[in-house]
């Protein structure tokens, strides 16, 4: 009776006002569709209960889409009627023109999905799955409605960076299913040395994945309308290649493994060999990302000096060579474009929000002729990826996009869910930059947009999911949504929390991370691997001077302990009510347990410092007990982390020398995750031994 009443109330709301939204954001509330469809209309009638859907009928469908989830087990019926889900491929004018578009209609005991192409039927089914999932979880029928939907952007790509780690292949298959549900249709895989190259076997690490394994994943993704394309770093970011002695002669600067010599003919032999193998591993992709960013100094080689070419010309020479090859292989080359604007003296204007508008204008007036006079060097076969992870709305970034468009050069946007933050993303999963660049990309009618997920500090990919959810929804259909509204949607979709909770424990953890990063340091950060450590000193018998010296840090530690307890309680509550993705919650709990360790140790040291001489011994024991627990804490953390992630590198792994202090490259094993804790523990052990 309660279920019937809830459904009647919902239907009254829909009938009276059209699609009803929580905070004016969610069509069909309390259903939480994501991405939000372009159009949702209430239809007269009672809708359908999911247990009344008994069969599937295919009408004029040339190729049946892959069906997964709760309706995939239903038998095929040759007839239509009550309880039959009808999939129909049609060319009727009322359907969206886009191939990925669809119309979904729900009536009394009936569902119909119509589209021009099989991919439209697939995405219509993804929306039906969400309706069915919500109906099941909420205990109410799917309301009668008509949904018309299509994407605002054709290419909606996610980045998978394998620079410093590999997950088990099962995790990548699971990732594909998630991305398909959020209607993300491209995956750019940055292989670095994690592919077992056949034509350049020295480059692939001993634990790399076979070409055939990635090709199988690519086929699985293709069946779910996700194209996997490779990113093979080149010109710069070449340490994974040039670290090997056999390739030292290809360095632009003999002392640095970072940059290729763009005029050495063997540079291209190696790069093209890697391209061939990467293409074989991603046989259904249309792109090949060639990198080309953050080259730094260029032109140190004897060939470069003898050529008389400047850095800009050398950069573009390399770009033309690799683009010609990529095109000859039937792929579209993609290029990180920062060096174009850096060498033209404009790069800072493309990201610096504090640069005065007048200075931006004067810079562009002064330096635009350099770009214009060299536009003939820009291959028109290439997609120029305009990346900005923090401030896409700044004038210089818009100027750069407009310059490409004026010169009819394809341009794609790139935002990011993860840059260099250790342990997890920040800024509410980088919400505002993702939202803003999705809006700009759609308004400017760009080729598409990529969401980068960098592995410099190698957080678990599971920590990116909230930001990926934001990106998937807003790149499909942009709306001016608040961070609260989007994150509430995520909590419902990802965990099954429909009670208004927005996953605040994740925001609280983000707030806790800055203290954890530097709690044991006098100065420094955890964003990169330290070349040296300035660790907190330890108490001496000097009238509580230590506690006075670190009073501000200790106050933050006390706040951290309070927050830790609140986060632990919130994650426990979320775990108790979650319907899915419990592994993510286990991971968040493990992160919370790890991040509080420095605060706990510092506060124990404070208790020792302020204690009377006769009581100090018991606090020495407490400090020792806390430290003795650290190996268990680490073991528990890695037990969760390691359910999907391979931890550490094999003993024969050759580390990069010129990686710019990436945290995840600091140690061959997993010590980098606790780099300051381990160092501080050793310092405290010696201190305790003297006591």
KESE-265815 format. One line per 8 residues: number of its first residue (from 1); for each residue x, y, z of C-alpha. Coordinates in nm, 2 decimals, m for minus. Example, Ala and Ser with C-alpha at 12.3 -4.5 7.8 and 13.67 -1.06 7.14 Angstrom:
! KESE-265815
1	1.23,m0.45,0.78 | 1.37,m0.11,0.71 .
END
This chain:
! KESE-265815
1	0.00,0.00,0.00 | 0.29,0.23,0.08 | 0.45,0.17,m0.26 | 0.12,0.24,m0.44 | 0.08,0.57,m0.24 | 0.44,0.68,m0.33 | 0.38,0.61,m0.69 | 0.05,0.80,m0.70 .
9	0.21,1.10,m0.53 | 0.49,1.09,m0.78 | 0.25,1.07,m1.07 | 0.05,1.37,m0.94 | 0.36,1.57,m0.92 | 0.46,1.48,m1.28 | 0.12,1.54,m1.42 | 0.08,1.88,m1.25 .
17	0.41,2.03,m1.33 | 0.59,1.83,m1.60 | 0.93,1.68,m1.51 | 0.99,1.75,m1.14 | 1.34,1.82,m1.01 | 1.51,1.82,m0.68 | 1.66,2.17,m0.67 | 1.51,2.21,m1.02 .
25	1.77,1.97,m1.16 | 1.65,1.62,m1.19 | 1.39,1.52,m1.45 | 1.16,1.25,m1.32 | 1.27,1.30,m0.96 | 1.33,1.09,m0.75 | 1.47,0.90,m1.05 | 1.83,1.01,m1.10 .
33	1.92,0.98,m1.47 | 2.27,1.06,m1.57 | 2.36,1.20,m1.82 | 2.04,1.40,m1.79 | 1.84,1.36,m2.11 | 1.78,1.65,m2.35 | 1.40,1.63,m2.31 | 1.18,1.45,m2.06 .
41	0.80,1.46,m2.08 | 0.54,1.31,m1.85 | 0.28,1.10,m2.03 | m0.07,1.01,m1.91 | m0.09,0.66,m1.77 | 0.04,0.45,m1.48 | 0.38,0.35,m1.63 | 0.52,0.00,m1.57 .
49	0.67,m0.21,m1.29 | 1.00,m0.37,m1.37 | 0.87,m0.71,m1.28 | 0.60,m0.67,m1.55 | 0.87,m0.66,m1.83 | 0.89,m1.01,m1.95 | 1.04,m1.01,m2.30 | 1.23,m0.82,m2.57 .
57	1.12,m0.76,m2.93 | 1.35,m0.65,m3.21 | 1.20,m0.45,m3.50 | 1.40,m0.37,m3.81 | 1.72,m0.39,m3.60 | 2.01,m0.46,m3.83 | 2.26,m0.53,m3.55 | 2.14,m0.59,m3.19 .
65	2.32,m0.38,m2.92 | 2.49,m0.55,m2.63 | 2.25,m0.58,m2.34 | 2.37,m0.61,m1.99 | 2.21,m0.57,m1.65 | 1.87,m0.65,m1.52 | 1.69,m0.68,m1.85 | 1.96,m0.87,m2.04 .
73	1.82,m1.21,m1.94 | 1.47,m1.15,m2.09 | 1.38,m1.39,m2.37 | 1.32,m1.26,m2.73 | 0.96,m1.24,m2.84 | 0.84,m1.24,m3.20 | 0.53,m1.04,m3.09 | 0.48,m0.71,m2.91 .
81	0.23,m0.65,m2.63 | 0.21,m0.59,m2.26 | 0.54,m0.65,m2.08 | 0.75,m0.65,m2.40 | 1.04,m0.41,m2.44 | 1.05,m0.31,m2.81 | 1.37,m0.20,m2.98 | 1.31,m0.04,m3.32 .
89	1.55,0.10,m3.57 | 1.39,0.36,m3.78 | 1.45,0.66,m4.01 | 1.14,0.85,m3.91 | 1.18,1.23,m3.90 | 1.08,1.26,m3.54 | 1.39,1.08,m3.42 | 1.71,1.28,m3.33 .
97	1.94,1.32,m3.63 | 2.25,1.22,m3.43 | 2.36,0.86,m3.45 | 2.38,0.83,m3.08 | 2.03,0.98,m3.03 | 1.72,0.79,m2.93 | 1.36,0.81,m2.81 | 1.25,0.61,m2.50 .
105	0.88,0.58,m2.43 | 0.74,0.42,m2.12 | 0.37,0.34,m2.09 | 0.14,0.10,m1.92 | 0.34,m0.22,m1.90 | 0.53,m0.12,m2.21 | 0.87,0.02,m2.31 | 0.98,0.12,m2.66 .
113	1.33,0.24,m2.76 | 1.36,0.39,m3.11 | 1.68,0.52,m3.28 | 1.83,0.56,m3.63 | 2.14,0.35,m3.55 | 2.23,0.06,m3.32 | 2.44,0.29,m3.10 | 2.12,0.50,m3.03 .
121	1.94,0.18,m2.92 | 2.24,0.10,m2.70 | 2.22,0.44,m2.53 | 1.85,0.43,m2.50 | 1.89,0.09,m2.32 | 2.15,0.25,m2.08 | 1.89,0.51,m1.98 | 1.63,0.23,m1.94 .
129	1.87,0.04,m1.71 | 1.90,0.35,m1.49 | 1.52,0.39,m1.47 | 1.49,0.02,m1.39 | 1.77,0.04,m1.13 | 1.61,0.33,m0.96 | 1.26,0.18,m0.97 | 1.39,m0.14,m0.81 .
137	1.58,0.05,m0.54 | 1.30,0.29,m0.46 | 1.03,0.03,m0.48 | 0.82,0.22,m0.73 | 0.72,0.17,m1.10 | 0.89,0.35,m1.38 | 0.66,0.64,m1.45 | 0.50,0.69,m1.79 .
145	0.73,0.93,m1.98 | 0.88,1.01,m2.32 | 1.26,1.08,m2.33 | 1.42,1.24,m2.64 | 1.80,1.24,m2.60 | 2.12,1.30,m2.80 | 2.47,1.42,m2.72 | 2.59,1.78,m2.73 .
153	2.95,1.67,m2.83 | 3.04,1.39,m3.06 | 3.37,1.29,m2.89 | 3.35,1.24,m2.51 | 3.68,1.08,m2.41 | 3.85,0.97,m2.09 | 4.22,0.93,m2.03 | 4.38,0.61,m1.88 .
161	4.74,0.67,m1.78 | 4.95,0.36,m1.72 | 5.27,0.55,m1.65 | 5.34,0.42,m1.30 | 5.10,0.13,m1.25 | 4.89,m0.14,m1.39 | 4.55,m0.27,m1.27 | 4.43,m0.62,m1.33 .
169	4.26,m0.65,m1.67 | 3.93,m0.73,m1.49 | 3.92,m0.38,m1.36 | 3.95,m0.23,m1.71 | 3.66,m0.44,m1.83 | 3.46,m0.32,m1.53 | 3.56,0.04,m1.62 | 3.43,0.00,m1.97 .
177	3.09,m0.10,m1.84 | 3.08,0.21,m1.61 | 3.18,0.45,m1.89 | 2.92,0.31,m2.13 | 2.66,0.37,m1.86 | 2.76,0.73,m1.84 | 2.77,0.76,m2.22 | 3.14,0.82,m2.25 .
185	3.24,0.70,m2.59 | 3.62,0.72,m2.62 | 3.91,0.60,m2.40 | 4.26,0.73,m2.46 | 4.51,0.48,m2.31 | 4.86,0.62,m2.24 | 5.07,0.31,m2.25 | 5.42,0.43,m2.19 .
193	5.62,0.11,m2.10 | 5.32,m0.09,m1.99 | 5.26,m0.24,m2.34 | 5.46,m0.54,m2.45 | 5.59,m0.39,m2.77 | 5.69,m0.63,m3.04 | 5.87,m0.40,m3.28 | 6.07,m0.23,m2.99 .
201	6.07,m0.49,m2.72 | 6.32,m0.31,m2.51 | 6.07,m0.04,m2.43 | 5.80,m0.26,m2.28 | 5.85,m0.35,m1.91 | 5.87,m0.72,m1.81 | 5.53,m0.69,m1.65 | 5.37,m0.51,m1.94 .
209	5.04,m0.63,m2.09 | 5.04,m0.81,m2.42 | 4.92,m0.65,m2.74 | 4.66,m0.92,m2.78 | 4.52,m0.86,m2.43 | 4.46,m0.49,m2.50 | 4.31,m0.58,m2.84 | 4.06,m0.80,m2.66 .
217	3.97,m0.52,m2.43 | 3.93,m0.29,m2.73 | 3.69,m0.53,m2.89 | 3.49,m0.55,m2.56 | 3.48,m0.17,m2.55 | 3.38,m0.14,m2.92 | 3.08,m0.36,m2.85 | 2.98,m0.10,m2.59 .
225	3.04,0.19,m2.82 | 3.37,0.30,m2.67 | 3.66,0.35,m2.90 | 4.00,0.29,m2.74 | 4.28,0.48,m2.90 | 4.65,0.50,m2.78 | 4.86,0.78,m2.65 | 5.23,0.72,m2.72 .
233	5.43,1.01,m2.58 | 5.68,1.16,m2.81 | 5.93,1.44,m2.85 | 5.90,1.53,m2.48 | 5.80,1.29,m2.20 | 6.02,1.03,m2.37 | 6.20,0.90,m2.06 | 6.03,0.56,m2.08 .
241	6.22,0.51,m2.41 | 6.54,0.72,m2.39 | 6.63,0.58,m2.04 | 6.76,0.27,m2.22 | 7.12,0.28,m2.32 | 7.04,0.16,m2.67 | 6.84,0.48,m2.74 | 7.08,0.73,m2.57 .
249	7.20,0.85,m2.92 | 6.84,0.97,m2.99 | 6.84,1.23,m2.71 | 6.83,1.59,m2.80 | 7.04,1.66,m2.49 | 7.28,1.37,m2.41 | 7.24,1.44,m2.04 | 6.86,1.42,m2.04 .
257	6.63,1.13,m2.14 | 6.33,1.37,m2.16 | 6.34,1.48,m2.52 | 6.40,1.32,m2.86 | 6.63,1.47,m3.12 | 6.37,1.57,m3.38 | 6.63,1.56,m3.66 | 6.77,1.22,m3.59 .
265	6.62,0.97,m3.84 | 6.62,0.69,m3.59 | 6.39,0.89,m3.37 | 6.11,0.82,m3.61 | 6.21,0.45,m3.66 | 6.15,0.40,m3.28 | 5.84,0.62,m3.26 | 5.68,0.46,m3.56 .
273	5.75,0.11,m3.43 | 5.57,0.20,m3.10 | 5.28,0.35,m3.30 | 5.24,0.03,m3.50 | 5.22,m0.18,m3.19 | 4.99,0.06,m3.01 | 4.76,0.05,m3.32 | 4.76,m0.33,m3.31 .
281	4.66,m0.31,m2.94 | 4.37,m0.07,m3.02 | 4.24,m0.20,m3.35 | 3.91,m0.01,m3.34 | 4.03,0.33,m3.24 | 4.02,0.63,m3.48 | 4.29,0.84,m3.30 | 4.65,0.82,m3.22 .
289	4.77,1.07,m2.96 | 5.13,1.16,m3.02 | 5.19,1.37,m2.71 | 5.43,1.65,m2.79 | 5.38,1.86,m2.48 | 5.61,2.01,m2.21 | 5.92,1.97,m2.42 | 6.12,2.24,m2.24 .
297	6.44,2.33,m2.41 | 6.48,2.20,m2.77 | 6.77,2.22,m3.01 | 7.06,2.10,m2.81 | 7.17,1.82,m3.05 | 7.44,1.87,m3.30 | 7.19,1.81,m3.58 | 6.96,2.07,m3.45 .
305	7.23,2.33,m3.41 | 7.36,2.27,m3.76 | 7.02,2.30,m3.91 | 6.97,2.66,m3.82 | 6.61,2.58,m3.72 | 6.46,2.75,m3.41 | 6.27,2.56,m3.14 | 5.93,2.64,m3.30 .
313	6.04,2.50,m3.63 | 6.20,2.19,m3.47 | 5.87,2.13,m3.28 | 5.66,2.16,m3.59 | 5.90,1.95,m3.80 | 5.86,1.67,m3.55 | 5.48,1.72,m3.55 | 5.45,1.70,m3.93 .
321	5.67,1.39,m3.95 | 5.46,1.20,m3.70 | 5.13,1.32,m3.83 | 5.21,1.21,m4.18 | 5.29,0.86,m4.05 | 4.98,0.84,m3.83 | 4.76,0.95,m4.12 | 4.92,0.69,m4.34 .
329	4.81,0.43,m4.09 | 4.45,0.54,m4.11 | 4.45,0.72,m3.78 | 4.38,1.08,m3.68 | 4.68,1.23,m3.49 | 4.61,1.43,m3.17 | 4.87,1.67,m3.02 | 4.89,1.84,m2.68 .
337	4.93,2.20,m2.79 | 5.10,2.39,m2.51 | 5.43,2.42,m2.69 | 5.27,2.60,m2.98 | 5.17,2.89,m2.74 | 5.48,2.86,m2.52 | 5.71,2.91,m2.81 | 5.50,3.20,m2.93 .
345	5.52,3.37,m2.59 | 5.15,3.32,m2.51 | 5.12,3.01,m2.30 | 5.09,3.19,m1.96 | 4.79,3.38,m2.09 | 4.61,3.06,m2.16 | 4.59,2.96,m1.80 | 4.68,3.25,m1.56 .
353	4.36,3.38,m1.42 | 4.54,3.66,m1.24 | 4.69,3.81,m1.56 | 4.53,4.15,m1.62 | 4.30,4.16,m1.92 | 4.51,4.45,m2.07 | 4.82,4.24,m2.05 | 4.65,3.95,m2.22 .
361	4.53,4.17,m2.50 | 4.88,4.33,m2.55 | 5.05,3.99,m2.55 | 4.82,3.86,m2.82 | 4.85,4.17,m3.03 | 5.23,4.15,m3.01 | 5.27,3.77,m3.06 | 4.98,3.67,m3.28 .
369	5.18,3.76,m3.60 | 5.43,3.48,m3.51 | 5.15,3.23,m3.50 | 4.99,3.37,m3.81 | 5.31,3.37,m4.01 | 5.38,3.00,m3.92 | 5.03,2.87,m3.97 | 5.15,2.68,m4.28 .
377	5.36,2.46,m4.04 | 5.05,2.33,m3.87 | 4.93,2.00,m4.02 | 4.56,2.02,m4.09 | 4.53,1.65,m4.04 | 4.60,1.69,m3.67 | 4.36,1.75,m3.38 | 4.50,2.02,m3.15 .
385	4.42,1.94,m2.79 | 4.37,2.27,m2.60 | 4.44,2.15,m2.25 | 4.35,2.36,m1.94 | 4.29,2.18,m1.61 | 4.21,2.47,m1.39 | 4.09,2.79,m1.56 | 3.94,2.71,m1.91 .
393	3.73,3.03,m1.90 | 4.04,3.27,m1.91 | 4.06,3.50,m2.21 | 4.39,3.36,m2.34 | 4.24,3.01,m2.35 | 3.94,3.13,m2.55 | 4.18,3.33,m2.78 | 4.37,3.01,m2.85 .
401	4.05,2.82,m2.94 | 3.94,3.10,m3.16 | 4.28,3.11,m3.34 | 4.24,2.74,m3.43 | 3.89,2.79,m3.55 | 3.98,3.10,m3.76 | 4.25,2.89,m3.93 | 4.01,2.59,m3.97 .
409	4.23,2.36,m3.76 | 4.05,2.09,m3.56 | 4.06,2.16,m3.19 | 3.95,1.95,m2.90 | 3.93,2.05,m2.53 | 4.10,1.87,m2.24 | 3.99,1.91,m1.88 | 4.11,1.68,m1.60 .
417	3.97,1.48,m1.31 | 4.33,1.43,m1.17 | 4.65,1.63,m1.21 | 4.92,1.59,m0.95 | 4.73,1.55,m0.62 | 4.85,1.26,m0.41 | 4.60,1.00,m0.29 | 4.29,1.15,m0.44 .
425	4.16,1.44,m0.65 | 4.07,1.77,m0.49 | 3.85,2.07,m0.54 | 3.53,1.86,m0.52 | 3.67,1.62,m0.78 | 3.78,1.93,m0.99 | 3.42,2.01,m1.05 | 3.43,2.37,m1.17 .
433	3.70,2.33,m1.43 | 3.53,2.01,m1.57 | 3.19,2.19,m1.58 | 3.33,2.51,m1.73 | 3.53,2.34,m2.01 | 3.23,2.12,m2.10 | 3.03,2.44,m2.14 | 3.29,2.60,m2.35 .
441	3.35,2.30,m2.57 | 2.98,2.27,m2.65 | 2.93,2.64,m2.70 | 3.23,2.65,m2.94 | 3.12,2.34,m3.12 | 3.46,2.18,m3.07 | 3.56,1.84,m3.21 | 3.52,1.69,m2.86 .
449	3.66,1.69,m2.51 | 3.89,1.47,m2.31 | 3.90,1.43,m1.94 | 4.27,1.36,m1.84 | 4.35,1.14,m1.54 | 4.72,1.17,m1.47 | 4.92,0.90,m1.29 | 5.20,1.12,m1.15 .
457	5.11,1.04,m0.79 | 4.91,0.73,m0.89 | 4.59,0.75,m0.69 | 4.36,0.46,m0.73 | 4.14,0.51,m1.03 | 3.83,0.45,m0.81 | 3.89,0.78,m0.65 | 3.83,0.95,m0.99 .
465	3.48,0.82,m1.03 | 3.29,1.12,m0.90 | 3.47,1.35,m1.14 | 3.43,1.11,m1.43 | 3.06,1.10,m1.35 | 3.05,1.48,m1.37 | 3.24,1.48,m1.70 | 3.03,1.21,m1.86 .
473	2.70,1.39,m1.78 | 2.80,1.74,m1.87 | 2.99,1.65,m2.19 | 2.67,1.47,m2.31 | 2.42,1.74,m2.21 | 2.55,2.05,m2.05 | 2.33,2.23,m1.79 | 2.42,2.49,m1.53 .
481	2.40,2.25,m1.23 | 2.54,2.31,m0.89 | 2.81,2.09,m0.74 | 2.56,1.97,m0.48 | 2.31,1.86,m0.74 | 2.56,1.67,m0.95 | 2.72,1.50,m0.65 | 2.38,1.40,m0.51 .
489	2.31,1.24,m0.85 | 2.64,1.06,m0.82 | 2.57,0.93,m0.48 | 2.24,0.79,m0.61 | 2.38,0.65,m0.93 | 2.71,0.51,m0.80 | 2.61,0.39,m0.45 | 2.23,0.38,m0.45 .
497	2.20,0.66,m0.20 | 1.87,0.84,m0.28 | 1.82,1.02,0.05 | 1.99,1.35,m0.04 | 2.33,1.25,0.08 | 2.59,1.39,m0.16 | 2.88,1.18,m0.05 | 3.01,1.45,0.19 .
505	3.26,1.21,0.33 | 3.46,1.25,0.01 | 3.46,1.63,0.04 | 3.57,1.59,0.40 | 3.85,1.36,0.29 | 3.96,1.61,0.03 | 3.97,1.88,0.31 | 4.18,1.64,0.52 .
513	4.45,1.57,0.26 | 4.64,1.89,0.27 | 4.73,1.84,0.64 | 4.82,1.47,0.58 | 5.05,1.57,0.30 | 5.27,1.80,0.51 | 5.20,1.71,0.87 | 5.54,1.56,0.92 .
521	5.73,1.84,0.74 | 5.87,2.17,0.83 | 5.84,2.26,0.46 | 5.78,2.08,0.14 | 5.49,1.90,m0.03 | 5.38,1.55,m0.12 | 5.28,1.64,m0.47 | 5.62,1.53,m0.60 .
529	5.89,1.30,m0.48 | 6.13,1.48,m0.24 | 6.49,1.53,m0.33 | 6.55,1.60,0.04 | 6.32,1.60,0.35 | 6.29,1.87,0.61 | 6.11,1.66,0.87 | 5.95,1.79,1.19 .
537	6.20,1.79,1.49 | 6.13,1.58,1.80 | 6.08,1.70,2.16 | 6.37,1.76,2.39 | 6.37,1.82,2.77 | 6.33,2.20,2.73 | 6.01,2.32,2.90 | 5.76,2.23,2.63 .
545	5.94,2.43,2.36 | 5.85,2.16,2.10 | 5.47,2.21,2.16 | 5.51,2.58,2.14 | 5.71,2.56,1.82 | 5.45,2.34,1.65 | 5.14,2.48,1.81 | 4.96,2.56,1.48 .
553	5.04,2.22,1.34 | 4.92,2.05,1.65 | 4.59,2.24,1.65 | 4.54,2.12,1.29 | 4.62,1.77,1.41 | 4.34,1.79,1.66 | 4.10,1.91,1.40 | 4.22,1.62,1.18 .
561	4.13,1.37,1.45 | 3.78,1.51,1.48 | 3.73,1.51,1.11 | 3.87,1.15,1.09 | 3.60,1.03,1.33 | 3.33,1.21,1.14 | 3.45,1.07,0.81 | 3.47,0.72,0.95 .
569	3.12,0.74,1.08 | 2.99,0.88,0.75 | 3.16,0.61,0.54 | 3.03,0.34,0.78 | 2.68,0.48,0.73 | 2.72,0.50,0.36 | 2.85,0.14,0.35 | 2.55,0.02,0.55 .
577	2.30,0.17,0.30 | 2.49,0.13,m0.02 | 2.34,m0.10,m0.29 | 2.65,m0.12,m0.51 | 3.02,m0.03,m0.55 | 3.11,m0.13,m0.19 | 3.47,m0.17,m0.30 | 3.49,0.21,m0.35 .
585	3.37,0.26,0.01 | 3.63,0.01,0.14 | 3.89,0.21,m0.04 | 3.77,0.54,0.11 | 3.78,0.38,0.45 | 4.13,0.26,0.40 | 4.24,0.61,0.28 | 4.09,0.76,0.59 .
593	4.27,0.52,0.82 | 4.60,0.60,0.65 | 4.57,0.97,0.65 | 4.51,1.01,1.02 | 4.84,0.84,1.12 | 5.06,1.15,1.11 | 4.81,1.35,1.32 | 4.79,1.06,1.58 .
601	5.17,1.04,1.61 | 5.21,1.42,1.64 | 4.95,1.44,1.92 | 5.12,1.15,2.11 | 5.45,1.34,2.09 | 5.27,1.65,2.22 | 5.14,1.45,2.52 | 5.49,1.34,2.59 .
609	5.63,1.69,2.56 | 5.38,1.85,2.80 | 5.38,1.56,3.05 | 5.56,1.60,3.39 | 5.89,1.42,3.40 | 5.75,1.14,3.61 | 5.48,1.06,3.35 | 5.68,1.08,3.03 .
617	5.75,0.71,3.03 | 5.39,0.61,2.96 | 5.37,0.84,2.66 | 5.70,0.69,2.53 | 5.51,0.36,2.54 | 5.21,0.52,2.36 | 5.43,0.65,2.08 | 5.59,0.31,2.04 .
625	5.25,0.15,2.02 | 5.12,0.39,1.76 | 5.43,0.32,1.55 | 5.41,m0.05,1.59 | 5.06,m0.03,1.44 | 5.19,0.13,1.12 | 5.29,m0.19,0.94 | 4.94,m0.33,1.01 .
633	4.79,0.00,0.88 | 5.00,m0.03,0.57 | 4.91,m0.39,0.52 | 4.54,m0.32,0.55 | 4.56,m0.03,0.31 | 4.75,m0.23,0.05 | 4.51,m0.52,0.09 | 4.23,m0.30,m0.03 .
641	4.43,m0.10,m0.28 | 4.58,m0.42,m0.42 | 4.25,m0.59,m0.50 | 4.27,m0.43,m0.84 | 4.61,m0.26,m0.85 | 4.96,m0.42,m0.90 | 5.18,m0.27,m0.63 | 5.54,m0.19,m0.71 .
649	5.75,m0.28,m1.01 | 5.95,m0.60,m1.08 | 6.32,m0.61,m0.97 | 6.44,m0.57,m1.33 | 6.24,m0.25,m1.39 | 6.45,0.04,m1.50 | 6.34,0.36,m1.34 | 6.32,0.69,m1.53 .
657	6.59,0.94,m1.43 | 6.43,1.26,m1.57 | 6.07,1.21,m1.46 | 6.01,1.55,m1.29 | 6.00,1.40,m0.94 | 5.67,1.21,m0.99 | 5.57,1.08,m0.65 | 5.48,0.74,m0.79 .
665	5.84,0.70,m0.94 | 6.01,0.77,m0.61 | 6.06,0.40,m0.52 | 6.05,0.07,m0.70 | 5.82,m0.08,m0.43 | 5.51,0.08,m0.27 | 5.72,0.28,m0.02 | 5.64,0.60,m0.21 .
673	5.29,0.59,m0.07 | 5.42,0.65,0.28 | 5.74,0.83,0.20 | 5.73,1.08,0.49 | 5.57,0.84,0.74 | 5.85,0.58,0.68 | 6.12,0.85,0.71 | 5.97,1.00,1.02 .
681	5.92,0.66,1.18 | 6.29,0.59,1.15 | 6.37,0.93,1.30 | 6.13,0.86,1.60 | 6.28,0.51,1.64 | 6.62,0.65,1.69 | 6.48,0.91,1.93 | 6.30,0.64,2.13 .
689	6.62,0.44,2.15 | 6.79,0.73,2.33 | 6.50,0.74,2.58 .
END
